[in-house]
Amino acid sequence: MIPFVDLRAAHAEVAEEVAEGFDRVLANTAFVQGPDVAAFEQEYAAFTGVPHCVGVGNGTDAIELALRARDLPAGSGVVLPANTFVATAEAVVRAGLRPVLADCDDDHLLLDPAAAAAVTGEDTSAIIPVHLYGQLAPMAAVHDLAAARGLAVVEDAAQSQGAEQAGRPPVGLAATSFYPGKNLGAYGEAGAVLASSPEDARAVRLLTSHGSEVKYRHETLGFNSRLDTLQAVVLRAKLKRLAGWNELRRAAADRYAALLSDVEGVRVPRTAPGNVHVWHLYVIRVPERDRVLAGLQEAGVQAQIHYPVPVHLQPAFRHLGHGPGDFPVAERAGGEILSLPMHPHLTPGQQERVAEALDKVLRQL
Ligand SMILES: *Cc1c(COP(=O)(O)O)cnc(C)c1O
C-alpha cells in the first residue's frame, strides 16, 4: 500500500520536541494563549516575511475573520474561484457576504484574472485568490484588478505554506490552515491570519477573542477562535522542518514528472512562470478518471480527487443559481483531476510503483 500522506513519518521527526513541549504546557497549565502561541505567531510571521500573524482555530475561521476585519458592506460580493475546497465559499457566506464565482485557467487551475474581472460588479467588495495545490494565483493581476475596482484582497493560503512568486505584491491579508494534512499540519484544528498592517492584525485578534483586548471589556461582537497552545507546540517543531520538507516535495514532483513523461494519456501539473511551488498536492489529469482511480486503488495506490465537484454544483450553494456549464474549465477539470500520493517521505521506489500502476491502468482502458 502506498499511502496518500504519511503523518506518522513526519511525527517521528518531531516526536521528541513535541513531547518536551507538551510536558512544558502540562506543567505550566497555560492551555489557552500560552507562551508557545505568541512564539509560533512570531516564528511563522518571520518564515513568511509578513509582519503580523494571528493564530486562530482553523483555516475556515481564518478566511471569515480576515474578511470581517475589513468590515465589508453586508451582502456585498466576494470573487473566488469555482474550483476550490468548499471552505473558501463557506467562509464568505458566514461573514455575511455573497460568493461570486469565477472560472480558472486550464494550464494551472488557478483563478483566471480575466474571468474574475468579468464577474466583478458594482457591489463586489473583495476577492479571494486561492493558492490551489501549492502555488500562488497570479497575484500581480489580482492586485491590478483589486486596485482598479476597489476590492479587498484576502488570500486563501491554506495550501501554499512556503510558496513564493517572483515580483508578487506584498500580502495584505492572507488566511492559512494547519489542518493535519497541510504542508504545515497540526495535530488537530488550527489556522492563522497573516496581515501587513497592524490595524488588520488588531481587528482579527479582537474578533478571535470575544471582541476583547482587555479582560471583560468587549469592543465588538467576536468569536472564540484562538490557536490552541498544544497545537502551537506541534507547529513550532514542524515549522523548523517545513523548508526542508517543501524541498523534498519539489524533488518528488520532479521525479513524478520524469517518470510520467512517457506515460500515454497523463497530463502532468505545471508550475506557472515565476512561481516556487510547494506541491501540497500533485494533481495530474487523465481520461476516464473514475476508472483510473479505481484501478490505482486496486493496485494499492491511494490516489484521491481534489475536488470532484466545483462549488457552484454543490447542493449547499444551489442558492447562487448556477448550473452545469457555467464554469466550463473548472467542470471539465473536475472530471479529469487525480491527486497522486505526495508528501516529504515518499520514496523514489514508491513513486516508480505509482507510475507503473498508472501506466498499466491507462493501457487497459
Ligand atoms: C484546508 C483548506 C481550507 C480550510 O481549512 P480548515 O482548517 O480545514 O478549516 C480552506 N481553503 C482551502 C483551499 C483549503 O485547502
PDBQT file of the ligand as one rigid body, heavy atoms in Angstrom, charges set to zero:
ROOT
HETATM    1  C1  LIG A 401      -7.904  23.276   4.124  1.00  0.00    +0.000 C 
HETATM    2  C2  LIG A 401      -8.460  24.390   3.349  1.00  0.00    +0.000 A 
HETATM    3  C3  LIG A 401      -9.309  25.351   3.928  1.00  0.00    +0.000 A 
HETATM    4  C4  LIG A 401      -9.929  25.206   5.295  1.00  0.00    +0.000 C 
HETATM    5  O1  LIG A 401      -9.099  24.975   6.345  1.00  0.00    +0.000 OA
HETATM    6  P1  LIG A 401      -9.634  24.245   7.672  1.00  0.00    +0.000 P 
HETATM    7  O2  LIG A 401      -8.500  24.415   8.606  1.00  0.00    +0.000 OA
HETATM    8  O3  LIG A 401      -9.908  22.829   7.316  1.00  0.00    +0.000 OA
HETATM    9  O4  LIG A 401     -10.853  24.966   8.124  1.00  0.00    +0.000 OA
HETATM   10  C5  LIG A 401      -9.693  26.437   3.159  1.00  0.00    +0.000 A 
HETATM   11  N1  LIG A 401      -9.290  26.572   1.883  1.00  0.00    +0.000 NA
HETATM   12  C6  LIG A 401      -8.514  25.657   1.274  1.00  0.00    +0.000 A 
HETATM   13  C7  LIG A 401      -8.099  25.884  -0.143  1.00  0.00    +0.000 C 
HETATM   14  C8  LIG A 401      -8.089  24.523   1.982  1.00  0.00    +0.000 A 
HETATM   15  O5  LIG A 401      -7.314  23.625   1.358  1.00  0.00    +0.000 OA
ENDROOT
TORSDOF 0
